[in-house]
Amino acid sequence: MSAIGHKGISYVSGKRWKGYKITCQWKGRKLTKYLGGKHPRDLKKAIRVRNAFERQLGKPRTELVIRASGVGGGRRWKRVKR
């Protein structure tokens, strides 16, 4: 999970470029897009792009996150709405 709290979206900041990296993976296919910007409306645009990627891949939308915890298979937990 990314630090901004949205699944599949990470904020990338460097000397020359700032923006969001959107990644969606399903059944062996992976879609990635970089979206420049740091304004809150750019985050909303990144969420729309992520949702479009999921529809394109046929991935069901879920907020369940699976994290490895040293236990075989990891543990499921549901993220609290922000």
Stockholm file with secondary structure:
# STOCKHOLM 1.0

chainA/1-82         MSAIGHKGISYVSGKRWKGYKITCQWKGRKLTKYLGGKHPRDLKKAIRVRNAFERQLGKPRTELVIRASGVGGGRRWKRVKR
#=GR chainA/1-82 SS CCTTSCTTEEEEECSSCEEEEEEEEETTEEEEEEEECCSHHHHHHHHHHHHHHHHHHTCCCCCEEEECCSSTTCEEEECCCC
#=GC SS_cons        CCTTSCTTEEEEECSSCEEEEEEEEETTEEEEEEEECCSHHHHHHHHHHHHHHHHHHTCCCCCEEEECCSSTTCEEEECCCC
//
